[in-house]
């Protein structure tokens, strides 16, 4: 009876032991993901790494620490920083890190995440403190590069690689923002004033250039007009002189065959015309006694007019020269018109050149 009563208890103990063994065996099963790296620590001693996959370790005495080897994004908290020109500014950033040495990341630092963030805060405060506010606003790439170099150099001992650093926001405090707004408005007003002054200067230059070109054209036109008037006066004087010369030649040729009686008659006729005038003084351009003598001889017929010796030839008519006719005058007029046309063409060409030069200078 005793043996039959002990059989159930023995079975229960066996089942319990089997369950305990299964649980202990299951606790030794470790699954390492493809993006992880495992570290075995057995009885307080580092054993080695565990690659991704299904692994079994000695349970109860072996501890496996898994580290994620993917790139992690760490947010650097917002903090107030004083720039070099004493401008309070709120700055925050983002840091991209990746574990490249699991042993160092676990054994060399207690928590590489918090350590990296704290180091980023202090380094960012020091970098911005050495720069003025304008440099901080316009040189974010420089800040990012300097911060990344500092973090990468310092975290190398922790087995962490800093891949990238980005400044999220640079936010000056309210008073600084107001001053920046006023400065921006003043700068825009200054630029507008400069643009207006430059436009007025260009307009004044163009007006002066136009006035100069107008004066030049007027002077050129006046010069050409004087040239044309002088040319016309010269041709008129030449023609008048030629006419007077031809008249003198005709008188000279016609007076040769006249005798003393004819000359006396002409002289008396000239005296008659002079006497008919209203002048109170009369100046005789010849000796009056000789005229009276010749008139007495002519009236008394005591002296005979000398006859022209036979064989005496009169001067040829060629001595008169060619009397200018209508064709000659018309040719002279055409020459003057041709000169005027050439001068007008030349003035128009110079005017176009001057206008072209003014437009080029205006541009």
C-alpha positions as CSV (number, residue, x, y, z in Angstrom):
1,X,0.0,0.0,0.0
2,X,2.9,2.4,0.7
3,X,4.5,1.9,-2.7
4,X,1.3,2.4,-4.5
5,X,0.7,5.7,-2.7
6,X,4.2,7.1,-3.5
7,X,4.0,6.7,-7.3
8,X,1.9,9.9,-8.0
9,X,4.3,12.0,-6.0
10,X,7.3,10.8,-7.9
11,X,5.6,11.6,-11.2
12,X,4.8,15.1,-10.1
13,X,8.4,15.7,-9.0
14,X,9.7,14.5,-12.4
15,X,7.3,16.7,-14.3
16,X,8.3,19.7,-12.2
17,X,12.0,19.0,-12.8
18,X,11.4,18.7,-16.5
19,X,9.6,22.0,-16.5
20,X,12.3,23.7,-14.5
21,X,15.0,22.3,-16.9
22,X,13.0,23.6,-19.9
23,X,12.7,27.0,-18.3
24,X,16.4,27.1,-17.5
25,X,17.2,26.1,-21.0
26,X,14.9,28.6,-22.5
27,X,16.5,31.4,-20.5
28,X,19.7,30.6,-22.2
29,X,18.2,31.2,-25.7
30,X,19.2,34.6,-27.1
31,X,18.0,36.1,-30.5
32,X,20.2,38.9,-31.8
33,X,18.6,41.1,-34.5
34,X,20.4,41.9,-37.8
35,X,21.0,45.5,-36.7
36,X,22.2,44.6,-33.2
37,X,25.4,43.3,-31.6
38,X,25.4,41.2,-28.4
39,X,28.0,41.3,-25.6
40,X,28.4,38.2,-23.3
41,X,29.3,38.7,-19.7
42,X,29.7,35.5,-17.7
43,X,30.2,35.7,-13.9
44,X,31.4,39.2,-14.2
45,X,33.8,38.6,-17.0
46,X,33.5,39.7,-20.7
47,X,33.4,36.6,-22.9
48,X,32.9,38.1,-26.4
49,X,30.5,39.4,-29.0
50,X,27.4,37.7,-30.3
51,X,26.6,38.0,-34.0
52,X,23.0,38.4,-35.2
53,X,20.9,35.2,-35.2
54,X,19.8,32.4,-32.8
55,X,22.2,31.9,-30.0
56,X,22.3,30.0,-26.7
57,X,24.3,30.9,-23.6
58,X,24.7,29.3,-20.2
59,X,21.7,30.5,-18.4
60,X,21.6,32.2,-15.0
61,X,25.4,33.0,-15.0
62,X,25.6,34.7,-18.4
63,X,24.2,38.2,-19.2
64,X,23.8,39.4,-22.8
65,X,23.8,43.1,-23.5
66,X,22.4,44.1,-26.9
67,X,23.5,47.4,-28.6
68,X,21.7,48.9,-31.6
69,X,24.2,49.7,-34.4
70,X,21.8,51.8,-36.4
71,X,22.1,55.6,-36.6
72,X,20.4,57.3,-33.8
73,X,18.9,60.8,-33.7
74,X,19.5,62.7,-30.5
75,X,17.8,66.0,-29.7
76,X,20.0,68.6,-28.0
77,X,17.6,70.5,-25.6
78,X,16.9,74.2,-26.1
79,X,19.3,76.4,-24.1
80,X,20.0,80.1,-23.8
81,X,23.4,81.1,-24.9
82,X,25.2,84.5,-24.7
83,X,27.0,85.5,-27.9
84,X,30.3,87.4,-28.2
85,X,28.4,90.7,-28.5
86,X,26.3,90.0,-25.4
87,X,23.1,89.0,-27.2
88,X,21.1,86.3,-25.4
89,X,20.0,83.7,-27.9
90,X,18.1,80.4,-27.6
91,X,19.7,77.6,-29.6
92,X,18.9,73.9,-30.0
93,X,20.3,71.2,-32.3
94,X,20.1,67.6,-33.6
95,X,22.9,65.1,-33.4
96,X,23.1,61.9,-35.6
97,X,25.3,59.2,-34.0
98,X,26.1,55.6,-34.6
99,X,27.8,52.9,-32.4
100,X,30.9,51.5,-34.2
101,X,32.5,49.8,-31.2
102,X,30.0,48.0,-28.9
103,X,32.6,47.2,-26.3
104,X,33.7,50.8,-25.8
105,X,30.1,52.1,-26.0
106,X,29.1,49.8,-23.1
107,X,32.3,49.5,-21.0
108,X,33.9,53.0,-21.4
109,X,30.8,55.1,-20.6
110,X,27.8,54.6,-18.5
111,X,25.3,56.0,-21.0
112,X,26.7,57.2,-24.3
113,X,23.4,58.8,-25.3
114,X,23.2,61.2,-22.3
115,X,27.0,61.8,-22.4
116,X,26.8,62.8,-26.1
117,X,23.9,65.1,-25.5
118,X,25.6,66.8,-22.6
119,X,28.8,67.2,-24.5
120,X,26.9,68.7,-27.5
121,X,25.3,71.3,-25.1
122,X,28.5,72.5,-23.6
123,X,30.4,72.5,-26.9
124,X,27.5,74.4,-28.6
125,X,27.6,77.0,-25.8
126,X,31.3,77.5,-26.2
127,X,31.2,77.8,-30.0
128,X,28.4,80.3,-30.1
129,X,30.0,82.3,-27.2
130,X,33.0,83.0,-29.5
131,X,30.8,84.4,-32.3
132,X,28.7,87.5,-32.8
133,X,24.9,87.2,-33.3
134,X,25.2,88.1,-37.0
135,X,27.7,85.3,-37.5
136,X,25.5,82.9,-35.7
137,X,22.6,83.7,-37.9
138,X,24.5,83.6,-41.2
139,X,27.1,80.9,-40.5
140,X,25.2,77.9,-39.5
141,X,27.3,75.6,-41.7
142,X,30.4,76.7,-39.8
143,X,28.8,76.0,-36.4
144,X,27.6,72.6,-37.6
145,X,31.1,71.7,-38.9
146,X,32.9,72.8,-35.7
147,X,30.4,71.1,-33.4
148,X,30.6,67.9,-35.4
149,X,34.4,67.9,-35.3
150,X,34.5,68.4,-31.5
151,X,31.9,65.7,-30.8
152,X,33.5,63.2,-33.2
153,X,36.9,63.7,-31.6
154,X,35.6,63.4,-28.0
155,X,33.2,60.5,-28.6
156,X,35.7,58.4,-30.4
157,X,36.9,57.0,-27.0
158,X,33.3,55.9,-26.4
159,X,33.0,53.9,-29.6
160,X,30.5,56.3,-31.0
161,X,30.7,58.0,-34.4
162,X,29.0,61.5,-34.8
163,X,27.8,61.5,-38.4
164,X,26.1,64.8,-38.6
165,X,25.1,67.8,-36.5
166,X,22.4,70.3,-37.5
167,X,21.4,73.6,-35.7
168,X,17.6,73.5,-35.5
169,X,16.8,77.0,-34.5
170,X,18.5,80.2,-33.5
171,X,16.0,82.4,-31.6
172,X,17.2,85.7,-30.1
173,X,15.2,86.9,-27.1
174,X,12.5,89.5,-27.4
175,X,14.6,92.7,-26.9
176,X,17.2,91.5,-29.4
177,X,14.5,90.6,-31.9
178,X,13.1,94.2,-31.6
179,X,16.5,95.7,-32.2
180,X,17.1,93.5,-35.2
181,X,13.7,94.5,-36.6
182,X,14.6,98.2,-36.3
183,X,18.0,97.6,-37.7
184,X,16.5,95.8,-40.7
185,X,14.1,98.7,-41.3
186,X,16.9,101.2,-41.1
187,X,19.0,99.2,-43.5
188,X,16.1,99.0,-46.0
189,X,15.5,102.8,-45.7
190,X,19.2,103.4,-46.3
191,X,19.2,101.2,-49.4
192,X,16.1,103.0,-50.7
193,X,17.7,106.4,-50.2
194,X,20.8,105.1,-52.0
195,X,18.7,103.9,-54.9
196,X,16.8,107.2,-55.1
197,X,20.0,109.2,-55.0
198,X,21.5,107.0,-57.7
199,X,18.5,107.4,-59.9
200,X,18.6,111.2,-59.5
201,X,22.3,111.2,-60.3
202,X,21.7,109.2,-63.4
203,X,18.8,111.4,-64.5
204,X,21.0,114.5,-63.9
205,X,23.8,113.0,-65.9
206,X,21.4,112.2,-68.8
207,X,19.9,115.7,-68.7
208,X,23.4,117.2,-68.7
209,X,24.4,114.9,-71.6
210,X,21.3,115.9,-73.5
211,X,22.0,119.6,-72.9
212,X,25.6,119.1,-74.0
213,X,24.5,117.3,-77.2
214,X,21.9,120.0,-77.9
215,X,24.5,122.8,-77.5
216,X,27.0,120.9,-79.7
217,X,24.3,120.5,-82.4
218,X,23.3,124.1,-82.2
219,X,26.9,125.2,-82.4
220,X,27.6,122.9,-85.3
221,X,24.5,124.2,-87.1
222,X,25.5,127.8,-86.4
223,X,29.0,127.1,-87.7
224,X,27.6,125.4,-90.9
225,X,25.2,128.3,-91.3
226,X,28.0,130.8,-91.1
227,X,30.0,128.8,-93.6
228,X,27.1,128.8,-96.0
229,X,26.5,132.5,-95.6
230,X,30.2,133.3,-96.0
231,X,30.2,131.0,-99.1
232,X,27.2,132.8,-100.5
233,X,28.7,136.3,-99.8
234,X,31.9,135.2,-101.4
235,X,30.2,134.0,-104.6
236,X,28.1,137.2,-104.6
237,X,31.2,139.4,-104.3
238,X,33.0,137.4,-107.0
239,X,30.0,137.7,-109.4
240,X,29.7,141.4,-108.5
241,X,33.4,142.0,-109.0
242,X,33.3,140.1,-112.3
243,X,30.4,142.3,-113.4
244,X,32.1,145.5,-112.5
245,X,35.3,144.3,-114.2
246,X,33.4,143.5,-117.3
247,X,31.7,147.0,-117.2
248,X,35.1,148.7,-116.8
249,X,36.5,146.8,-119.7
250,X,33.5,147.7,-121.9
251,X,33.9,151.4,-121.0
252,X,37.7,151.2,-121.6
253,X,37.2,149.7,-125.0
254,X,34.4,152.0,-125.9
255,X,36.2,155.2,-124.8
256,X,39.2,154.6,-127.0
257,X,37.7,155.9,-130.3
258,X,36.1,159.0,-128.6
259,X,37.6,162.5,-129.5
260,X,38.0,165.5,-127.2
261,X,34.6,166.9,-128.3
262,X,32.8,163.8,-127.1
263,X,34.7,163.8,-123.9
264,X,33.8,167.5,-123.4
265,X,30.1,166.8,-124.0
266,X,30.2,164.0,-121.5
267,X,32.0,166.2,-118.9
268,X,29.4,169.0,-119.4
269,X,26.7,166.4,-119.0
270,X,28.2,165.2,-115.8
271,X,28.4,168.8,-114.5
272,X,24.8,169.3,-115.3
273,X,23.8,166.2,-113.3
274,X,26.0,167.3,-110.3
275,X,24.3,170.7,-110.4
276,X,20.8,169.2,-110.2
277,X,21.6,167.6,-106.9
278,X,20.8,169.1,-103.5
279,X,24.3,169.1,-102.1
280,X,25.7,172.4,-100.9
281,X,29.3,171.4,-101.7
282,X,30.4,170.0,-105.0
283,X,33.9,168.5,-105.4
284,X,35.0,168.2,-109.1
285,X,37.2,165.2,-109.7
286,X,39.0,166.9,-112.5
287,X,40.6,170.3,-113.5
288,X,37.7,172.7,-114.3
289,X,39.9,175.1,-116.4
290,X,40.7,172.4,-118.9
291,X,37.0,171.5,-119.3
292,X,36.2,175.2,-119.9
293,X,39.0,175.5,-122.4
294,X,37.8,172.4,-124.2
295,X,34.3,173.7,-124.2
296,X,35.4,177.1,-125.7
297,X,37.5,175.5,-128.4
298,X,34.5,173.2,-129.2
299,X,32.1,176.2,-129.4
300,X,34.6,178.4,-131.4
301,X,35.6,175.6,-133.7
302,X,39.2,176.9,-133.4
303,X,40.6,173.5,-132.8
304,X,39.8,170.4,-134.7
305,X,39.5,167.0,-133.2
306,X,42.4,164.9,-134.0
307,X,41.7,162.2,-136.4
308,X,42.5,158.6,-135.7
309,X,45.6,157.7,-137.7
310,X,45.0,155.3,-140.4
311,X,46.2,151.8,-139.7
312,X,45.4,152.1,-135.9
313,X,43.6,149.0,-134.8
314,X,41.2,148.9,-131.9
315,X,41.8,146.4,-129.1
316,X,40.2,143.0,-129.7
317,X,36.9,142.2,-128.1
318,X,38.6,139.2,-126.3
319,X,39.9,141.7,-123.8
320,X,36.4,141.9,-122.3
321,X,36.5,138.2,-121.3
322,X,33.5,136.0,-121.1
323,X,30.4,137.7,-119.6
324,X,28.8,135.2,-117.2
325,X,25.5,134.0,-118.5
326,X,22.6,132.2,-117.0
327,X,24.3,128.8,-117.3
328,X,27.3,130.0,-115.3
329,X,25.1,131.5,-112.6
330,X,22.9,128.3,-112.5
331,X,26.1,126.1,-112.2
332,X,27.3,128.3,-109.3
333,X,23.9,127.9,-107.6
334,X,23.9,124.2,-108.0
335,X,27.4,124.0,-106.6
336,X,26.2,126.0,-103.5
337,X,23.2,123.7,-103.1
338,X,25.5,120.6,-103.4
339,X,27.7,122.1,-100.6
340,X,24.6,122.7,-98.4
341,X,23.4,119.1,-99.0
342,X,26.9,117.7,-98.1
343,X,27.0,119.8,-95.0
344,X,23.4,118.7,-93.9
345,X,24.4,115.0,-94.4
346,X,27.5,115.5,-92.3
347,X,25.6,117.3,-89.6
348,X,23.0,114.5,-89.4
349,X,25.7,111.9,-89.2
350,X,27.5,113.7,-86.4
351,X,24.1,114.1,-84.6
352,X,23.4,110.4,-84.8
353,X,26.9,109.6,-83.5
354,X,26.5,112.0,-80.6
355,X,23.1,110.6,-79.7
356,X,24.5,107.0,-79.9
357,X,27.3,108.0,-77.6
358,X,24.9,109.5,-75.1
359,X,22.7,106.4,-75.1
360,X,25.8,104.2,-74.5
361,X,26.9,106.4,-71.6
362,X,23.4,106.4,-70.1
363,X,23.3,102.6,-70.2
